[in-house]
Each structure stands twice: as structure tokens, then as C-alpha cells.
């Protein structure tokens, strides 16, 4: 199990804290320190759609010029943009047994880890 994100992101911190509180170990991959694993994003995109990977509500996206936003019309353009701008990736991205989950809510994580 692995969780991908940026260490200073509040949502990533909440997700990691939830996992810790529930005794669930997950390796953390920091996009800024370790780079963007495009192979992982591509696998996640197959399950979730490439559009879901872009955090269109965040400040990084909102600060992008319209020309950049309008140029992201397909998977290749999206991956190129996300590789160059990791803070625009919706986070956290949680990988559990080959299944990907985006974002965090305590209810969603409880459902994922319900045994």
C-alpha cells in the first residue's frame, strides 16, 4: 500500500494521520521530493480517468493561464502538465492492492479498510 502526495498538503496530512490512528502502514511518496511516478498516474487514470487526477479546485490550477488550461484536452497533455506541476495533482492518491482512490474523507477511508 502506498500513499502519494505532497508532505505539506493539509489533506495529505489528514489522510496520513487517519492511517496512523487506525494502525495502517502505508509507504509515503512525496511528489516534490521523489518526483511524479507517471506509471502510477497512468494506472490510476485507467481506473479513475485522467481528468480526475487534475485538482481543478486548487490554487495551482487557478493560477494557470487560460492557454495552459485550455491546452489540456487529452491524457498525454495532462500527464505532461502533471509531471511538470506536481502540486496540480489531486491528492492524496492512495494505492491499495492495485486499486486507486483519490482525495480523503474519513468515511471513504473507513469503507476502503473495512474488514
C-alpha positions as CSV (number, residue, x, y, z in Angstrom):
1,X,0.0,0.0,0.0
2,X,1.2,3.4,-0.9
3,X,0.0,7.0,-0.5
4,X,1.1,9.7,-2.9
5,X,1.0,13.4,-2.3
6,X,2.9,16.4,-1.0
7,X,4.0,16.4,2.6
8,X,2.9,19.9,3.4
9,X,-0.6,19.4,2.0
10,X,-3.3,19.5,4.7
11,X,-5.4,16.8,3.1
12,X,-2.4,14.5,2.8
13,X,-1.6,15.2,6.4
14,X,-5.1,14.3,7.5
15,X,-5.1,11.1,5.4
16,X,-1.7,10.0,6.8
17,X,-2.9,10.8,10.4
18,X,-6.1,8.8,9.8
19,X,-4.0,5.8,8.6
20,X,-1.7,6.1,11.6
21,X,-4.6,6.4,14.1
22,X,-6.0,3.2,12.6
23,X,-2.7,1.3,12.7
24,X,-2.5,1.1,8.9
25,X,1.0,1.3,7.5
26,X,1.4,2.9,4.1
27,X,4.6,3.9,2.3
28,X,4.5,7.7,1.5
29,X,5.7,9.0,-1.8
30,X,6.3,12.8,-1.9
31,X,5.8,14.2,-5.5
32,X,8.1,17.1,-4.8
33,X,11.0,15.1,-3.3
34,X,10.7,11.9,-5.2
35,X,9.2,13.0,-8.5
36,X,5.9,12.2,-10.2
37,X,5.6,8.5,-11.0
38,X,3.9,8.7,-14.4
39,X,3.5,4.9,-14.5
40,X,1.4,5.1,-11.3
41,X,-0.6,8.1,-12.6
42,X,-1.3,6.2,-15.8
43,X,-2.6,3.1,-13.9
44,X,-4.7,5.4,-11.8
45,X,-6.1,7.2,-14.9
46,X,-7.2,3.8,-16.3
47,X,-9.4,3.3,-13.2
48,X,-10.4,6.9,-12.5
49,X,-10.0,8.8,-15.7
50,X,-7.2,11.3,-16.4
51,X,-9.5,14.2,-15.7
52,X,-9.9,13.1,-12.1
53,X,-6.2,13.4,-11.5
54,X,-6.1,17.2,-12.0
55,X,-7.0,19.2,-9.0
56,X,-9.1,21.9,-10.7
57,X,-10.2,23.4,-7.4
58,X,-6.7,24.1,-6.1
59,X,-4.6,27.3,-6.3
60,X,-2.1,25.8,-8.6
61,X,-4.7,25.2,-11.3
62,X,-6.4,28.5,-10.8
63,X,-3.1,30.3,-11.3
64,X,-2.5,28.7,-14.6
65,X,-3.0,30.9,-17.7
66,X,-6.2,30.1,-19.7
67,X,-3.9,29.0,-22.6
68,X,-2.4,26.2,-20.4
69,X,-5.8,25.1,-19.0
70,X,-7.3,25.0,-22.5
71,X,-4.4,23.0,-23.9
72,X,-5.1,20.1,-21.6
73,X,-7.5,18.2,-23.7
74,X,-6.2,14.7,-23.5
75,X,-4.3,12.2,-21.5
76,X,-0.8,13.0,-22.9
77,X,-1.2,16.7,-22.3
78,X,-2.5,16.1,-18.8
79,X,0.5,13.8,-17.9
80,X,3.0,16.3,-19.3
81,X,1.3,19.1,-17.2
82,X,1.2,17.0,-14.0
83,X,4.8,15.8,-14.4
84,X,5.9,19.5,-14.6
85,X,3.4,20.7,-12.0
86,X,3.0,18.1,-9.3
87,X,1.1,20.4,-7.0
88,X,-1.8,20.3,-9.5
89,X,-2.3,16.5,-8.9
90,X,-5.4,15.8,-6.8
91,X,-4.2,14.3,-3.6
92,X,-3.7,12.1,-1.8
93,X,-3.6,9.3,-4.3
94,X,-4.0,6.0,-2.3
95,X,-3.0,2.7,-3.9
96,X,-4.4,-0.4,-2.1
97,X,-4.0,-3.8,-3.8
98,X,-3.8,-2.3,-7.2
99,X,-6.9,-0.1,-6.7
100,X,-6.6,3.7,-6.7
101,X,-8.5,6.2,-4.6
102,X,-8.3,10.0,-4.9
103,X,-8.8,12.5,-2.1
104,X,-9.6,11.9,1.5
105,X,-12.5,11.6,3.8
106,X,-12.7,9.6,7.0
107,X,-15.8,7.8,5.7
108,X,-14.2,6.8,2.5
109,X,-11.1,5.5,4.2
110,X,-13.2,3.6,6.7
111,X,-15.0,2.0,3.8
112,X,-11.8,1.1,2.0
113,X,-10.3,-0.5,5.1
114,X,-13.4,-2.1,6.4
115,X,-12.7,-5.8,7.1
